[in-house]
Amino acid sequence: MPWVAQYVVAAVVFCVLDLVWLGTIAEDLYARHLGDLLAPSPDVGAAFVFYALFVAGLVYFVIHPAVAAGSWRRAAGAGAFFGLVTYATWDLTNLAVIRDFPAALVPVDLAWGTFLAAAVSTTTYAVVQRLPAWARSA
């Protein structure tokens, strides 16, 4: 059960933050830099799978171990590193294999992924600490 509670909290926090990002700054940024590469509308199924896997990775590799260790610093640091690595996978692969992929987009996206994963991990850690013991223990 603690995994489920942690997953649900992390998924809600991730969706709220990422949808705010996508609906404000990122929408114009991606349109300006990616132009014709963007689909007219997002593939909701692919987005759902990404969100589900990303949150599962955060819970497994970052949030659950941080909760078990009782360390918000671990949640923040490991979350930031997880976000950097996962977003770098997409950005740097695209930079390596897609002709004219906009290099200017890479640092912005990496910064967002780093911040997002750290914020989700730290917020989830804080919320889970306020839940009953069954939501915290393995």
N, C-alpha and C positions, 0 to 999 in steps of 0.2 A: 503493500500500500504506500509506503513512503515515496517510492519511485513515481507512482501515479500522481500523488499530490504535488510533488516537485515538478513533474512534467506539465501538469495543468497550469500551475502558477507561472512557470517559465513560458509556456505557449501564449498565455494571455499577455504577459509583459512584452514578449517579443513582437507579437502581432500589433499591439498598440504602438510601440515605438517605431517599428518598421513601416507601418502604414502612415504614420505621421511624416516620417522621412520621405517616403515615396510620394506622398500627396503634396509635399511642399517643395523643398529644395531639390530633391532628386529628379522629380518629373521634368523640370526645365533643363537640368544638368544633363540627364541622359538624352533628352531630345536634341539638345545642342551638339553633344559630342558623338552620339551614335546615329542620329538621323535616320537614314533609310534602313539601317540594320534592325531598328525596333519594329516589332510586330504592331499592327494597328491596335490590338488589345492583348493583354497578357494571357498566357495559357494558364488558366486557373488550376488545372490538374497538376501541371509541372510545378507551379508555385506552391501548391499544397504539399506536394512530396518534398520539395526543398525545405519548407518551414518545418514539417514533421521530422525530417532527418536532422536538420540543424539543431532543433530543440532537443531531440534525443541525444545527440552528441554532447550538447552542453550539459544535460543532466548526467549522463554517464561519465564523462571525462572531467567535468568541472564542478557542477553544483552538488551532486551527491557526495563526492569526496570532501568538498569544503564543509558541508553540513556535518559529515561524520567527524571531521577534524575540529569543528567548532570555530572556523576561521573565515571571517568575511574578507580578510586580506587575500586568502587563498582563492576565494570566489572571484574577487576583482582581478587579481593578477593572472590566474589561469584562464579566466574568462577572456581577458584582453588578448592573451596569447592565442587562445583557440580562435577568436574572431580574426586576428591578423592572419593566421595560417590558413583558415578556411576561405577568407575573402581573397587572399593572395593566390590561392589555387585557381580561382576563376580569373582574376585580373591578369596575373602573370602568364597563365596559359594563353589567354586571349592575345596578350601583347606578343607572345612568342609565335603564334600560328595564324593570326588574322591580319591580313594586309591592312595597313593604315589604322589599326586599332588605336584609339586616342590615348596616348601616354599621359596626357593631362588628367584623365579620368582615374588613373590608377591610384595616386596618393589620396585622393578624396575618398574613393571607395574603400581603400585599406583603412583609412582613419575611421570611416563610418563602421566598418565591420569590427574593428577593435573596440570602439566605444560601445557599439550595440551589444556585443557579447559580454563585455565587462558590466554594463548596466543591467542587462537581463540576469546575469549570474548573481550580482550583488543584491539586486532587488529581490530576486527569488530567495536568496539566502535569508534576507531580513524578514520576508513574509513567512517563510517556513519556520523560522525561530519562534514565531508567535502562534504557530499551529500546535495542536496537541502532540504529545510525544510520539505517537504512532507515525506521524508525518515526517519525523526527523530521523528516526532510528532505522537501521538496516534490518 
